[in-house]
C-alpha cells in the first residue's frame, strides 16, 4: 500500500519521512538505471551524496520506506523521489 501524507513545512516533511522508518520495516527498493542517473546528477549538483535528501544503501538501493517531496528538491531529486513510488 502506498500512502501520501501532506504537511505544511519542509522540516515537517523531512521529519515525517524519517519517523515513518521507525513505524514499519521498510522493504528495499531497487532503483533503475535511469534513477541512478538522476541520483548522480543530484549528487553532482549538491556537492556530495551527504547533501541529497535521498540516502542510498551501499548497494545502491533505497531502504527508507518513505521519501520527502517538497519545493527545495532539485528537479532530478524530485523525479528520483517520484519514480520508485
Secondary structure, 3 states (H helix, E strand, C coil): CCCCCCCCCHHHHHHHHHHHCCCCCCCCECCCHHHHHHHHHHHHHHCCHHHCCCCCCCCCCECCCCCCCCCCCCHHHHHHHHHCC
